């Protein structure tokens, strides 16, 4: 199928009707920026060719212009063989489909609606899905011939009818049908029992036999285990009967011991409660005695603290009076020193004001001197800048050419001279001898037509590269041509070199290389002068970065001088005094100011010291008063504590209370000793012994009951197992297992032999595939080498036409997934080219490339262009790209044009 024209209306970004130029049968380039509808054009054409007009899937709705409910309309003109067809299809709103065939200059209607869709699918080689929109696998050969922009660079699969036809076309293998059927039968026999990797197939006959064998072996193991357990139970029954008799005696002994210890523990617990009551009474008596002793010690300590506090209070009051007297003296001295400091400070301010006036007049004189120097420097710089600008204007009219570029042009001119000399040596050489004086003309592609005067009897030599025309008066002309390949190559190289030199000279604004060299020499002289001038200006500027910085500095100093003059005009003194007299007055004022400032600083230090002394005195006086008040408060607290203690013990006093507490303690201690003598020996251990004896009796009884139940249960199991006939069942199962093993072994041997024979037949078939795949591998390797420039690499395929590797040999080849993105794109281009070439043997094909070579470098891009031009002789190619510069000079450039109103209707 060959595309001839595509027309869209109300499709995505094409709200108005647009159509392509007529497509050439060879290479077509449609270049536009991103988001301008290149991919939409081809996608809409594919939907029209392969989807039902009545479809309403999301893929069809995506063709609608955004935000509208318009019905997309697509028209595709294509040829199939020698016939030309036109398909008009509208989706969604007012949906319909019409297929026309061109008859001379008219379009005859072939089919409408579903019939038109089915006939189009037949012509395009597509398939209709069960429901919904078509997928790439439904697009027939276009699935392999359309490289979509969003499609990943992955090797295609060859499933479906179209994939099978392409695979059969690329690799035609003829295999004996008897061998095929035999291999299929043997493989089926093998796969009845085994999986492709040699494992036993689940649910197969061998798997069923193995399962039956495993079930019989499991049953045998269970019967044998039951027989062994019966024998073990018989032995265990005898041992358990003896153990039960022993446990019965142990149960009775532990019960008697537990009853005895329970009674003893009860009596000990009653006596221990009496002891605990007496211990508590003794502790209370001891606490009362200790409380009385503590109060006696506290009273003694309080009386001692009261005497010491009285002495400290008298000393604190004396210290407070002394500190207050010192404070009054410090305050008087500080007031006197502050008065003296204020007088010195006023004298310093008056002297500073006078000194500021003198310094202002000195700054005015210095500013005038600095401004005059900078103005003189600015005049020098402005003169040099004028000279620099004049030379820069001269330099601007000359070409700017790097030394490397000039050397390249000089080499190109030398190459032209060398090629001319080689052509003169290898080209045509003609010698003409006139019988008498004659005038003749020569015409060469190199020099054009020229006239020559020949003297009679003398020979004249003429040279040309490939073609020389000699015009002889009154006779005619002679055309002499050379067919030497070497001369033709040198002539082409000379023309190319001349064109390159002429283009470079035109770009530089000159026609002759000699003029360019003169201009470059003058430019180098001016560059040296400009460099010296800029360096001289930099030396004159010095610390200034540029002339503008110097001008800005002059303006700033003029403004600063004006401010200084305004400040001096507001002062008391004139600005015209002698600078030396001003400096002398400034030094004298400086000495006086320093003397007064030293005196003022001394007064400030003295006042500061007095303030620190006063602060320290205030802090010490506060601490002394606080200590005195604290001692007075402590005296009141101690007096209150003694009164409270005396009131607590009443008339008898503290000594009587101590004697009474001592008698109560002795009586309580005697009663406790009497109660302890009544306790039995080891009474504290009796509760633990009792608990252990009770637990032991309980455990012995439980163990006796458990063993008794186990004995009864074992006796029942023994009766049951004895009635199962375990020995006879074991013999029957062993016989069945032997028969099943023999049957499974025979089936395994038969299936294995069938698999081995099928493998041998498969090896022969693969050898045949490898012989057939060799030409396809060779074709892909040559095309991939042309695209990449690395012709030593080969492409290797397996029998499923999948890439096994790319490299020098099959074993060390690089997998397709490990190639770079650009290499994968180029190998896929080679594959699509091979598919298109093979399919084109039966009918013409179109190859669509939608910006799939974006990762191809500039060097390989030239090889791609060579490849596409060669391929376009046999296959129609449509390239969609947003990089038009990559395809300059090749193929036919397509453009999208608005459709005239009368062209959007149904054709006649």
Buried (B, 14 or more C-beta within 10 A) or exposed (E): BBBBBBBBBBBBEBBEBBBBBEBBBBBBBBBBEEEBBBBBBBBBBBBBBBBBBBBEBEBBBBBBBEEEEBBBBBBBBBBBEEEBBBBBBBBBEEBBBBBBBBEEEEBEEBBBBEEBBBBBBEBBBBBEBEEBBBEBBBBBBBBBBBBBBEEEBEBBEBEBEBBEBBBEBBBEBEEEEEEEEBBEEBBEBBBBBBEEEEEBBEEBBBBBBBEBBEEBBEBBEEBBEBBEBBEEBEEBBEEBEEBBEEBBEBBEEBBEBBEEBBEBBEEBEEBBEBBEEBBEBBEEBBEBBEEBEEBBEEBEEBEEBBEEBEEBBEEBBEBBEEBEEEBEEBEEBBEEBBEBBEEBBEBBEEBEEBBEBBBBBBBBBEBBEBBEEBEEBBEEBEEBBEBBEEBEEBBEEBBEBEEEBBEBBBEBBEBBEEBBEBBBEBBBEBEBEBEEEBEBBBBBEBEEEEEBEBEEEEEBEBBBBBBBBBBEEEEEEEEBEBEBEEBEEBBEBBBEBBEBBEEBBEEBEBEEBEBBBEBBEBBEEBBEBBEEBEEBBEEBBEEBEEBEEBBEBBEEBEEBBEEBBEBBEEEEEEBEBEEEEBBEBBEEBBEBBEBBBEBBEBBBEBBEEBBEBBEEBEEBBEBBBEBBEBBEEBBEEBEEBBEEBEEEBEEEEBEEBBEEBBEBBEEBBEEBEEBEEEBEEEBEEBBEBBBBBBEBBBEBBEBBEEBBEBBEEBEEEBEEBEEEEBEEBBEEBBEBBEEBBEBBEEBBEBBBEBBEBBEEBBEEBBEBBBEBBEEBBEBBBBBBBBBBEEEEBBBBBBBEBEBBBBBEEBEEBBEBEEBEEBBBBBBBBBBBBBBBBBBBEEBBBBBBBBBBBEBBEEEBBEBBBEBBBEBBEBBBBBBBBBEEEBBEEBBBEBEBEEBEEEBBEEBE
